[in-house]
Amino acid sequence: MKKNVLCSALLAAFCLTGTAQAAPVASNAVPAFALEAEELARLPGGGWLTLDKHGLRLFDPAGKEQDRIAVRAKQLDTRIDDGKVLAVFLEADTQRPLPVSVDLQAGKLVKLAPFPVPTFSVEASCLYRDAQQLDHLFLIGKDGQAEQWVMQGEQRSLVRKLALPPHAKHCRVDDGAQRLLVNESNMGVWAYDAESEGMGKREVVALRKPYGQLDGGAGALAVLPGGVAVLDGKADKLHLFAHQGGQWTALPPQAVALNVRKGDSQLALDGNSLMLRGKSGWQVRALKWAGQAETLPAVAIIAPQAQTEPMARQGDAADDPAIWLSSNPADARILGTNKKQGLLVYDLQGKQTQLLEVGRLNNVDVRQNISLGGSKVDLAVATQRDDNSMMLFTINASGDVAEAGRFPTGLKSIYGMCLYQPASGGVEAFINDKDGTFQQYKIEMSGMSGKQFSATLLRSFKVATQPEGCVADDANARLFLGEETRGIWTTSADAAKPDALSMVLPVGAHLSADVEGMAIYRKPGGAPNTGYLIVSSQGDSSYVVLDAQAPYKARGRFKVGFNLPAGIDGTSETDGLDVTSANLGGAYAQGMLVIQDGYKRLPDGPQNFKYVAWGDVAKALKLE
């Protein structure tokens, strides 16, 4: 067989070849001073970190003990990067996780700020280093209670609570694949999303007989490039599983003669070998392995500057924001819909200033300085799902919002909407239905007082499948709309000059279904052809930035991550968003982007909206 050699970028020393095999090597591969360790890790330069009943111990390559933290301890995991070593273990008596920095040059173990004492009995713990290079810790209880924590400097923050399998004694995380692997000792191994944003999913990796290959459930785990090694919980076997094409594939198990019982076994990586501990101590098995380390596509990650107060309703409540500008930039307002309550208004610090309990609003949009009835007016329009109507709101100079009317549409399942302000004046609204129908209305002032609003249907058209998000480019009289599973389309916003729908960007490499919120960033003082279209790529919780004019060049993608000093989580599964290029001061001197967050973390809570500085987006994507 021709050898296929791969040196993993994530595990530079882990160079694996050919078909998976296990073969004994010299018994002294684990030095005598480490043989009694319950858990261990090989360090850069040849040193060792061991954990036993007496504590955490640091040895140099010659076997000299350099430092020790004397404590009853268990559950060791490490992360090594450019010679920097982070270790975390549990104090056995309190079960408090204790992180330690290993100073290899000085030969010292430096205690870092501990995590709080858990509120449940911890059976398994493991580290995860995310795409922001933040270190997380998973804690798993015997009854399936679990928590994910994140650390930065002295800060230790609860990210979320999870429900994981009971009787889990081991876990490990594949950082590149963002995959949490958990053993259910009497059942098998499960894979979960390690990323906290989004609902997540789980996959079966391996199950006990008769459902799978394991004789007695799962023992210890070790992450391999593109796979995992699992010690059988009953038999003396090492099982290897490769993750290929989105599927887990079992390779032939290898006998290891460990004489282990459930929970007794341990695994650790050492270069191109696995170190296995059973009743007879540690032994080493050299592996030949053709798996490739999995890494997700690199995406710029931007920290939010602020967030709104959470919704007053749990579940899928927050949906779509709109930005209203004040003559005093600091007094700008954010309007946000709550699909279970109504319309909320926030200031730039995220504090709620108003609540209009008007029913299940879905999408909202704002236009200002509209010439209607011989005067100027600021309007917000929203879709109302209780009665399939279009709701109008006025906004006064102080940013106070008031209901001003509602109009039936005749639609069966009203959904998204956006406003259009033609160059000729006035304002129009595009409303859509889940069946693909779009309606375009002209909003006017009528009545003897000149203060009563009316809505006149101008035209209707339809897309093939369900739409929602849309945005009108007022300067160029274009409408952009999202067909959730197909992509972004554009057509004329001028009802008197309709044209055929033209595809801007299909669902594919840059854009993941569902296609959701849309907004246009117009460069301050720029020409009509100097804008960017921002679209929520809900399927992968990212945001795509395109030129807002043909040929609609894709400028890049980004995600919104943690701002730990401010206690703000990232965003995921975003429905609606809005953007402005107005100078709102401070971090928002180049404008701001408001994004709905589908899953509130840090800690868990009702949904809200995140504020992102446009300057951070422009810098990350190298926009002009």
Secondary structure, DSSP 8 states (H G I E B T S, - for coil): ----EEE-SSSTT-EEESS-EEEE--GGGS-GGGTT-SEEEE-GGG-EEEEETTEEEEE-TTS-EEEEEES-EEEEEEEEETTEEEEEEEETTT--EEEEEEETTTTEEEE-------SS-EEEEEEEE-TT--EEEEEEETTSEEEEEEEETTEEEEEEEEE--TT---EEEETTTTEEEEEETTTEEEEEE---SS---EEEEEEBTTTSSBSS-EEEEEEETTEEEEEESSSSEEEEEEEETTEEEE---EE------TTT-EEEEETTEEEEEETTEEEEEEEE-----------EEE--SEE----SS-SS-EEEEEEE--SSGGG-EEEEEETTTEEEEE-TTS-EEEEE--S-EEEEEEEEEEEETTEEEEEEEEEETTTTEEEEEEE-TT--EEEEEEEE---SSEEEEEEE--TTSSEEEEEEETTSEEEEEEEEEESTTS-EEEEEEEEEEE-SS-EEEEEEEGGGTEEEEEETTTEEEEEES-TTS----EEEEESSSS--S-EEEEEEEE-TT--TT-EEEEEEEGGGTEEEEEESSTT--EEEEEEE--BGGGTB----S---EEEE-S--SGGGTT-EEEEEESSBTTTTBS-EEEEEEHHHHHHHHT--
